[in-house]
Amino acid sequence: MNDSWFGVDKLLHLTVCFLLAGVGTCALVAGGMRLLNACFLAFCMTVIVGALKEVLDAMGSGDTSLKDLVADAVGAALGTGLAAGILSGL
């Protein structure tokens, strides 16, 4: 298995988690949650979704990769960070 740090697969992981965390943060704030709490919850839930995807991969639906989890966490951090910046008026 070729598991490059800079392959298309990592970009997909990063992008999907970026979108999930960013939209999740915005939705939670729109629902009345404080921004910091929304960022924390959206980040955690996004990373959990990424981890569950890796569990499914380990059960036979794909190849597991710690690098995928790192890309998920980076995407989630960037998504919550951008959402927080936009929502706080920066």
mmCIF file of the C-alpha atoms, coordinates in Angstrom:
data_MODEL
# 
_entry.id   MODEL 
# 
loop_
_atom_site.group_PDB 
_atom_site.id 
_atom_site.type_symbol 
_atom_site.label_atom_id 
_atom_site.label_alt_id 
_atom_site.label_comp_id 
_atom_site.label_asym_id 
_atom_site.label_entity_id 
_atom_site.label_seq_id 
_atom_site.pdbx_PDB_ins_code 
_atom_site.Cartn_x 
_atom_site.Cartn_y 
_atom_site.Cartn_z 
_atom_site.occupancy 
_atom_site.B_iso_or_equiv 
_atom_site.pdbx_formal_charge 
_atom_site.auth_seq_id 
_atom_site.auth_comp_id 
_atom_site.auth_asym_id 
_atom_site.auth_atom_id 
_atom_site.pdbx_PDB_model_num 
ATOM 1  C CA . MET A 1 1  ? 0.000   0.000  0.000  1.00 0.00 ? 1  MET A CA 1 
ATOM 2  C CA . ASN A 1 2  ? 1.352   3.423  -0.981 1.00 0.00 ? 2  ASN A CA 1 
ATOM 3  C CA . ASP A 1 3  ? 0.327   5.734  1.864  1.00 0.00 ? 3  ASP A CA 1 
ATOM 4  C CA . SER A 1 4  ? 1.832   9.080  0.908  1.00 0.00 ? 4  SER A CA 1 
ATOM 5  C CA . TRP A 1 5  ? 1.368   12.124 3.138  1.00 0.00 ? 5  TRP A CA 1 
ATOM 6  C CA . PHE A 1 6  ? 0.617   14.165 0.028  1.00 0.00 ? 6  PHE A CA 1 
ATOM 7  C CA . GLY A 1 7  ? -1.626  11.835 -1.941 1.00 0.00 ? 7  GLY A CA 1 
ATOM 8  C CA . VAL A 1 8  ? -5.170  12.433 -3.123 1.00 0.00 ? 8  VAL A CA 1 
ATOM 9  C CA . ASP A 1 9  ? -6.527  10.267 -0.300 1.00 0.00 ? 9  ASP A CA 1 
ATOM 10 C CA . LYS A 1 10 ? -5.129  12.593 2.382  1.00 0.00 ? 10 LYS A CA 1 
ATOM 11 C CA . LEU A 1 11 ? -6.512  15.622 0.565  1.00 0.00 ? 11 LEU A CA 1 
ATOM 12 C CA . LEU A 1 12 ? -9.951  13.968 0.520  1.00 0.00 ? 12 LEU A CA 1 
ATOM 13 C CA . HIS A 1 13 ? -9.753  13.203 4.248  1.00 0.00 ? 13 HIS A CA 1 
ATOM 14 C CA . LEU A 1 14 ? -8.664  16.758 5.013  1.00 0.00 ? 14 LEU A CA 1 
ATOM 15 C CA . THR A 1 15 ? -11.338 18.328 2.802  1.00 0.00 ? 15 THR A CA 1 
ATOM 16 C CA . VAL A 1 16 ? -14.248 16.236 4.077  1.00 0.00 ? 16 VAL A CA 1 
ATOM 17 C CA . CYS A 1 17 ? -13.285 16.845 7.713  1.00 0.00 ? 17 CYS A CA 1 
ATOM 18 C CA . PHE A 1 18 ? -12.721 20.546 7.034  1.00 0.00 ? 18 PHE A CA 1 
ATOM 19 C CA . LEU A 1 19 ? -16.257 20.807 5.677  1.00 0.00 ? 19 LEU A CA 1 
ATOM 20 C CA . LEU A 1 20 ? -17.852 18.658 8.387  1.00 0.00 ? 20 LEU A CA 1 
ATOM 21 C CA . ALA A 1 21 ? -16.202 20.579 11.221 1.00 0.00 ? 21 ALA A CA 1 
ATOM 22 C CA . GLY A 1 22 ? -16.810 24.000 9.707  1.00 0.00 ? 22 GLY A CA 1 
ATOM 23 C CA . VAL A 1 23 ? -20.459 23.380 8.909  1.00 0.00 ? 23 VAL A CA 1 
ATOM 24 C CA . GLY A 1 24 ? -20.927 21.609 12.238 1.00 0.00 ? 24 GLY A CA 1 
ATOM 25 C CA . THR A 1 25 ? -19.496 24.560 14.141 1.00 0.00 ? 25 THR A CA 1 
ATOM 26 C CA . CYS A 1 26 ? -21.763 26.998 12.304 1.00 0.00 ? 26 CYS A CA 1 
ATOM 27 C CA . ALA A 1 27 ? -24.820 24.814 12.835 1.00 0.00 ? 27 ALA A CA 1 
ATOM 28 C CA . LEU A 1 28 ? -24.155 24.425 16.553 1.00 0.00 ? 28 LEU A CA 1 
ATOM 29 C CA . VAL A 1 29 ? -23.678 28.174 17.003 1.00 0.00 ? 29 VAL A CA 1 
ATOM 30 C CA . ALA A 1 30 ? -26.839 28.837 14.987 1.00 0.00 ? 30 ALA A CA 1 
ATOM 31 C CA . GLY A 1 31 ? -28.612 26.470 17.352 1.00 0.00 ? 31 GLY A CA 1 
ATOM 32 C CA . GLY A 1 32 ? -27.569 28.574 20.333 1.00 0.00 ? 32 GLY A CA 1 
ATOM 33 C CA . MET A 1 33 ? -24.346 26.960 21.514 1.00 0.00 ? 33 MET A CA 1 
ATOM 34 C CA . ARG A 1 34 ? -21.475 29.182 22.612 1.00 0.00 ? 34 ARG A CA 1 
ATOM 35 C CA . LEU A 1 35 ? -18.713 29.421 19.986 1.00 0.00 ? 35 LEU A CA 1 
ATOM 36 C CA . LEU A 1 36 ? -15.958 27.754 22.016 1.00 0.00 ? 36 LEU A CA 1 
ATOM 37 C CA . ASN A 1 37 ? -18.212 24.851 22.961 1.00 0.00 ? 37 ASN A CA 1 
ATOM 38 C CA . ALA A 1 38 ? -19.376 24.509 19.356 1.00 0.00 ? 38 ALA A CA 1 
ATOM 39 C CA . CYS A 1 39 ? -15.793 24.414 18.084 1.00 0.00 ? 39 CYS A CA 1 
ATOM 40 C CA . PHE A 1 40 ? -14.824 21.766 20.620 1.00 0.00 ? 40 PHE A CA 1 
ATOM 41 C CA . LEU A 1 41 ? -17.853 19.570 19.926 1.00 0.00 ? 41 LEU A CA 1 
ATOM 42 C CA . ALA A 1 42 ? -17.601 19.891 16.145 1.00 0.00 ? 42 ALA A CA 1 
ATOM 43 C CA . PHE A 1 43 ? -13.879 19.071 16.223 1.00 0.00 ? 43 PHE A CA 1 
ATOM 44 C CA . CYS A 1 44 ? -14.374 16.034 18.466 1.00 0.00 ? 44 CYS A CA 1 
ATOM 45 C CA . MET A 1 45 ? -17.327 14.669 16.519 1.00 0.00 ? 45 MET A CA 1 
ATOM 46 C CA . THR A 1 46 ? -15.495 15.091 13.213 1.00 0.00 ? 46 THR A CA 1 
ATOM 47 C CA . VAL A 1 47 ? -12.416 13.255 14.498 1.00 0.00 ? 47 VAL A CA 1 
ATOM 48 C CA . ILE A 1 48 ? -14.669 10.501 15.855 1.00 0.00 ? 48 ILE A CA 1 
ATOM 49 C CA . VAL A 1 49 ? -16.296 10.131 12.430 1.00 0.00 ? 49 VAL A CA 1 
ATOM 50 C CA . GLY A 1 50 ? -12.800 9.851  10.891 1.00 0.00 ? 50 GLY A CA 1 
ATOM 51 C CA . ALA A 1 51 ? -11.807 7.242  13.468 1.00 0.00 ? 51 ALA A CA 1 
ATOM 52 C CA . LEU A 1 52 ? -14.964 5.239  12.787 1.00 0.00 ? 52 LEU A CA 1 
ATOM 53 C CA . LYS A 1 53 ? -14.117 5.320  9.086  1.00 0.00 ? 53 LYS A CA 1 
ATOM 54 C CA . GLU A 1 54 ? -10.724 3.811  9.926  1.00 0.00 ? 54 GLU A CA 1 
ATOM 55 C CA . VAL A 1 55 ? -12.426 1.120  12.032 1.00 0.00 ? 55 VAL A CA 1 
ATOM 56 C CA . LEU A 1 56 ? -14.569 0.226  9.024  1.00 0.00 ? 56 LEU A CA 1 
ATOM 57 C CA . ASP A 1 57 ? -11.416 0.100  6.911  1.00 0.00 ? 57 ASP A CA 1 
ATOM 58 C CA . ALA A 1 58 ? -9.842  -2.267 9.439  1.00 0.00 ? 58 ALA A CA 1 
ATOM 59 C CA . MET A 1 59 ? -12.898 -4.505 9.183  1.00 0.00 ? 59 MET A CA 1 
ATOM 60 C CA . GLY A 1 60 ? -12.252 -4.987 5.489  1.00 0.00 ? 60 GLY A CA 1 
ATOM 61 C CA . SER A 1 61 ? -13.729 -2.039 3.612  1.00 0.00 ? 61 SER A CA 1 
ATOM 62 C CA . GLY A 1 62 ? -10.372 -0.371 2.929  1.00 0.00 ? 62 GLY A CA 1 
ATOM 63 C CA . ASP A 1 63 ? -6.835  0.236  4.147  1.00 0.00 ? 63 ASP A CA 1 
ATOM 64 C CA . THR A 1 64 ? -6.281  1.632  7.636  1.00 0.00 ? 64 THR A CA 1 
ATOM 65 C CA . SER A 1 65 ? -3.866  4.495  8.057  1.00 0.00 ? 65 SER A CA 1 
ATOM 66 C CA . LEU A 1 66 ? -2.687  6.654  10.933 1.00 0.00 ? 66 LEU A CA 1 
ATOM 67 C CA . LYS A 1 67 ? -1.934  9.295  8.312  1.00 0.00 ? 67 LYS A CA 1 
ATOM 68 C CA . ASP A 1 68 ? -5.637  9.358  7.433  1.00 0.00 ? 68 ASP A CA 1 
ATOM 69 C CA . LEU A 1 69 ? -6.446  10.154 11.062 1.00 0.00 ? 69 LEU A CA 1 
ATOM 70 C CA . VAL A 1 70 ? -3.866  12.937 11.086 1.00 0.00 ? 70 VAL A CA 1 
ATOM 71 C CA . ALA A 1 71 ? -5.380  14.388 7.903  1.00 0.00 ? 71 ALA A CA 1 
ATOM 72 C CA . ASP A 1 72 ? -8.833  14.146 9.525  1.00 0.00 ? 72 ASP A CA 1 
ATOM 73 C CA . ALA A 1 73 ? -7.658  16.010 12.630 1.00 0.00 ? 73 ALA A CA 1 
ATOM 74 C CA . VAL A 1 74 ? -5.895  18.710 10.593 1.00 0.00 ? 74 VAL A CA 1 
ATOM 75 C CA . GLY A 1 75 ? -8.995  19.209 8.448  1.00 0.00 ? 75 GLY A CA 1 
ATOM 76 C CA . ALA A 1 76 ? -11.211 19.382 11.532 1.00 0.00 ? 76 ALA A CA 1 
ATOM 77 C CA . ALA A 1 77 ? -8.905  21.922 13.178 1.00 0.00 ? 77 ALA A CA 1 
ATOM 78 C CA . LEU A 1 78 ? -8.801  24.086 10.064 1.00 0.00 ? 78 LEU A CA 1 
ATOM 79 C CA . GLY A 1 79 ? -12.576 23.871 9.615  1.00 0.00 ? 79 GLY A CA 1 
ATOM 80 C CA . THR A 1 80 ? -13.380 24.829 13.200 1.00 0.00 ? 80 THR A CA 1 
ATOM 81 C CA . GLY A 1 81 ? -10.713 27.529 13.120 1.00 0.00 ? 81 GLY A CA 1 
ATOM 82 C CA . LEU A 1 82 ? -12.080 29.135 9.976  1.00 0.00 ? 82 LEU A CA 1 
ATOM 83 C CA . ALA A 1 83 ? -15.654 28.920 11.249 1.00 0.00 ? 83 ALA A CA 1 
ATOM 84 C CA . ALA A 1 84 ? -14.627 30.457 14.575 1.00 0.00 ? 84 ALA A CA 1 
ATOM 85 C CA . GLY A 1 85 ? -12.829 33.266 12.793 1.00 0.00 ? 85 GLY A CA 1 
ATOM 86 C CA . ILE A 1 86 ? -15.804 34.022 10.579 1.00 0.00 ? 86 ILE A CA 1 
ATOM 87 C CA . LEU A 1 87 ? -18.358 33.761 13.386 1.00 0.00 ? 87 LEU A CA 1 
ATOM 88 C CA . SER A 1 88 ? -16.346 35.949 15.757 1.00 0.00 ? 88 SER A CA 1 
ATOM 89 C CA . GLY A 1 89 ? -15.997 38.648 13.099 1.00 0.00 ? 89 GLY A CA 1 
ATOM 90 C CA . LEU A 1 90 ? -12.299 38.276 12.329 1.00 0.00 ? 90 LEU A CA 1 
# 
